[in-house]
Amino acid sequence: MAGADRAGAVRARVARVSAAPDPTDPALPSGQQWTLRHGADEVTVVEVGGGLRTWTRDGVDVLAGYPADAMALAGRGQLLVPWPNRVADGRWSWDGVDLKLPLTEPDLHNASHGLVRWASWHLVGQESDQDGANLTVGHRLHPQPGWGWVLDLEVRYALHDDGLTVTTSVTNRSGSAAPYGYGAHPYLSLGDTPLADVVLTVPARRWLEVTPDRLLPVATHPVDGTPYDFRRSRPVGDTALDNAFTDVERDGDGRWSVVVEGVPHGRLTLWGDEHHPWLQVFTGRATSATEGSNGIAVEPMTCPPGALVSGTDLVVLEPGVTHTATWGVRVG
């Protein structure tokens, strides 16, 4: 090819690459939107973070999500891998090596809620029939500052007559054992019900005290005689919750269930399987149009806050091993 022709070809390629996007078709902040429908239910899963943006039944919110033209705020619907909650100063160690994670909660000087909340996920598969609908999203987590392992993540969302089930599978693709923790951050929708009037049941015998300034773990205590005892259903009242709970009471299937009543759908139950010895309840809620609708966050977790440092209930994945945990939400 002559020099002039080569130059022209290069200019053409550059022009195509640098062309401005069509202003009538802007990219959404949460990326691609994947929809599940079954009966009266509709669920939206997003590319950014691989989490839940919305779930409605008959057009009424089951989960308190966020608009399509907004980022996920306050962790709404996000997946928390490879650790939930906070690591103080981002500092931890593994096998005698000191590590430092980026401070994603800079105001409190913490590394918060893992490394995949803002990563791009891809659609692995989607199917539906008369019994339900499901889709699976995936992401490969690579080594980065403060984290030295390759994990393959898959999350399956399944809608059925009994509600929504979320199954997370994580496989260690590295050549050495990987520490691992998981959490999810759905908000159960309150609609217009005042928080104080919501009736809450949390089947946990112990609660985790945190520091008031940085929300870091201090110690667990029995719930007996404290404002954190919700083993018997009662209104939230003036109790502010942003605490983890453990030593949970389970049913015959090995599941614990947190119940929220007095909401538009009457009763919502979020359950976790035997791989979730911890859960967090957060009653701080956003009410503005930019922050989404009212909700209580009920967060199933495989380990407590600070587990990368303390090692408490931390999963150690050997090379090639997969860890799977399931939680879900029932309506009514």
Residue pairs with C-beta under 8 A, 6 or more apart in sequence:
1 9
21 27
28 68
28 69
29 48
29 69
29 70
29 71
30 46
30 47
30 48
30 49
30 53
30 66
30 68
30 70
30 71
30 72
31 46
31 47
31 48
31 120
32 46
32 47
32 123
33 44
33 45
33 46
33 47
33 53
33 68
34 44
34 45
34 46
34 47
34 123
34 126
34 135
34 137
35 42
35 43
35 44
35 45
36 42
36 43
36 44
36 45
36 126
36 128
36 133
36 134
36 135
36 157
36 159
37 43
37 128
37 133
37 159
38 128
38 132
38 133
38 159
38 160
38 161
39 161
40 57
40 58
41 55
41 56
41 57
41 62
41 159
41 164
42 54
42 55
42 56
43 52
43 54
43 55
43 157
43 159
43 164
44 52
44 53
44 54
44 55
44 65
45 51
45 52
45 53
45 135
45 137
45 157
46 52
46 53
46 72
46 77
47 120
47 121
47 122
47 137
48 71
48 72
48 118
48 119
48 120
48 121
49 72
49 77
49 78
49 79
49 116
49 117
49 118
49 119
49 121
50 79
50 116
50 119
50 121
50 137
50 138
50 139
50 153
50 155
51 72
51 76
51 77
51 78
51 79
51 117
51 184
51 185
52 63
52 65
52 77
52 157
52 186
53 65
53 66
53 68
53 72
53 76
53 77
54 61
54 63
54 65
54 66
55 61
55 62
55 63
55 65
55 164
55 329
56 62
57 265
57 331
60 189
60 191
60 264
60 265
61 189
61 191
61 264
61 293
62 164
62 188
62 189
62 265
62 268
62 329
62 331
63 77
63 186
63 187
63 188
63 189
63 295
63 329
64 76
64 187
64 188
64 189
64 190
64 285
64 292
64 293
64 294
64 295
65 76
65 77
65 187
65 292
65 293
66 72
66 73
66 76
66 77
66 291
66 292
67 289
67 290
67 292
70 290
70 292
72 78
72 117
73 286
73 290
73 291
73 292
74 187
74 284
74 286
74 291
74 292
74 297
75 113
75 117
75 185
75 297
76 185
76 186
76 187
76 292
76 295
77 185
77 186
77 187
78 113
78 117
78 184
78 185
79 114
79 116
79 117
79 153
79 155
79 168
79 182
79 183
79 184
79 185
80 113
80 114
80 117
80 181
80 182
80 183
80 184
80 185
80 299
80 301
81 114
81 115
81 116
81 141
81 151
81 153
81 168
81 170
81 180
81 181
81 182
82 114
82 115
82 141
82 147
82 149
82 151
82 170
82 178
82 179
82 180
82 181
82 182
83 113
83 114
83 180
83 181
83 183
83 303
83 307
83 308
84 113
84 114
84 181
84 182
84 183
84 280
84 299
84 301
84 302
84 303
84 305
84 307
85 112
85 113
85 183
85 244
85 280
85 301
85 304
85 305
85 306
86 105
86 108
86 110
86 111
86 112
86 113
86 214
86 215
86 216
86 305
86 306
87 101
87 110
87 111
87 112
87 306
87 308
87 309
88 109
88 110
88 214
88 216
88 306
88 309
89 103
89 109
89 110
89 111
90 100
90 101
90 102
90 103
90 110
90 111
90 146
91 98
91 99
91 100
91 101
91 309
92 99
92 101
92 146
92 308
92 309
93 99
94 148
94 179
99 146
99 147
99 148
100 145
100 146
101 111
101 145
101 146
101 147
102 111
102 145
102 146
103 109
103 110
103 111
104 110
104 111
104 112
104 113
105 111
105 112
108 213
108 214
108 215
109 214
110 214
110 215
110 216
111 146
113 183
113 185
114 183
115 141
115 144
115 147
116 139
116 141
116 153
119 139
119 141
120 139
121 137
121 138
121 139
122 137
122 138
122 139
123 135
123 136
123 137
124 135
124 136
124 137
124 138
124 154
125 135
125 136
126 133
126 134
126 135
126 136
127 133
127 134
127 135
128 134
131 160
131 161
132 158
132 159
132 160
132 161
133 158
133 159
134 156
134 157
134 158
134 159
135 156
135 157
136 154
136 155
136 156
136 157
137 154
137 155
137 157
138 152
138 153
138 154
138 155
139 153
140 150
140 151
140 152
140 153
140 173
141 147
141 149
141 150
141 151
141 152
141 153
142 150
143 149
143 150
148 174
149 172
149 174
149 176
149 178
150 172
150 173
150 174
151 170
151 171
151 172
151 173
151 174
151 178
151 180
151 317
152 170
152 171
152 173
153 168
153 169
153 170
154 168
154 169
154 170
155 166
155 167
155 168
155 169
156 165
156 166
156 167
156 168
156 169
157 164
157 165
157 166
158 164
158 165
158 166
158 167
162 330
163 328
163 329
163 330
163 331
164 328
164 329
165 326
165 327
165 328
166 184
166 326
166 327
166 328
167 324
167 325
167 326
168 182
168 184
168 324
168 325
168 326
169 322
169 323
169 324
170 180
170 182
170 317
170 322
170 323
170 324
171 317
171 320
171 321
171 322
171 323
172 178
172 180
172 317
172 318
172 319
172 320
172 321
172 322
173 319
173 320
174 319
175 319
176 319
177 316
177 317
177 318
177 319
178 316
178 317
179 308
179 314
179 315
179 316
179 317
180 302
180 314
180 315
180 316
180 317
180 323
181 301
181 302
181 303
181 307
181 308
181 313
181 314
181 315
182 301
182 302
182 303
182 315
182 323
182 325
183 280
183 299
183 300
183 301
183 302
184 299
184 300
184 327
185 297
185 299
186 270
186 297
186 298
186 299
186 329
187 285
187 292
187 295
187 296
187 297
187 298
188 260
188 263
188 268
188 270
188 295
188 296
188 297
188 298
188 329
189 263
189 264
189 265
189 268
189 293
189 294
189 295
190 198
190 260
190 263
190 264
190 285
190 293
190 294
190 295
190 296
191 263
191 264
191 293
191 294
192 264
192 294
193 262
193 263
193 264
193 294
195 236
195 283
195 285
195 294
195 296
196 235
196 236
196 237
196 238
197 235
197 236
197 262
198 235
198 236
198 260
198 261
198 262
198 263
198 296
199 233
199 234
199 235
199 236
199 259
199 260
199 261
199 262
200 230
200 233
200 234
200 235
200 236
200 258
200 259
200 260
200 261
200 281
200 296
201 230
201 231
201 232
201 233
201 257
201 258
201 259
201 261
202 230
202 231
202 245
202 258
202 279
202 281
203 231
203 248
203 249
203 250
203 256
203 257
203 258
204 223
204 230
204 231
204 245
204 246
204 247
204 248
204 249
204 256
204 279
205 222
205 223
205 231
205 246
205 247
205 248
205 249
206 220
206 221
206 222
206 223
206 245
206 246
206 247
207 220
207 221
207 223
207 226
207 228
207 243
207 244
207 245
208 217
208 218
208 219
208 220
208 243
208 244
208 245
208 246
208 304
208 305
209 217
209 218
209 219
209 220
209 221
209 243
210 216
210 217
210 218
210 242
210 243
210 305
211 218
215 242
215 305
216 305
216 306
217 244
217 304
217 305
217 306
217 310
220 246
220 247
223 229
223 230
223 231
223 245
227 239
228 239
228 241
228 243
228 245
231 249
233 259
233 261
236 283
236 296
239 283
240 283
240 284
241 281
241 282
241 283
242 280
242 281
242 282
242 283
242 284
243 280
243 281
244 278
244 279
244 280
244 301
244 304
244 305
245 278
245 279
245 280
245 281
246 277
246 278
246 279
246 304
248 256
248 277
248 279
249 256
250 256
250 274
251 257
253 273
254 273
254 274
255 271
255 272
255 273
255 274
256 271
256 272
256 276
256 279
257 269
257 270
257 271
258 269
258 270
258 271
258 279
258 281
258 298
259 267
259 268
259 269
260 267
260 268
260 269
260 270
260 296
260 298
261 267
261 268
265 331
265 332
266 332
267 331
267 332
268 329
268 330
268 331
269 329
269 330
270 298
270 300
270 327
270 328
270 329
271 327
271 328
271 329
271 330
272 279
272 300
272 325
272 326
272 327
273 325
273 326
273 327
275 302
275 323
275 324
275 325
275 326
276 300
276 301
276 302
276 325
276 327
277 302
277 303
277 313
278 300
278 301
278 302
278 303
278 304
278 313
279 298
279 299
279 300
279 301
280 297
280 298
280 299
280 301
280 305
281 296
281 297
281 298
281 299
282 296
282 297
282 299
283 296
283 297
284 297
285 294
285 295
285 296
286 292
286 294
287 293
287 294
300 325
300 327
302 313
302 315
302 323
302 325
303 312
303 313
303 314
303 315
304 310
304 312
304 313
306 312
307 313
307 314
308 314
315 323
317 323
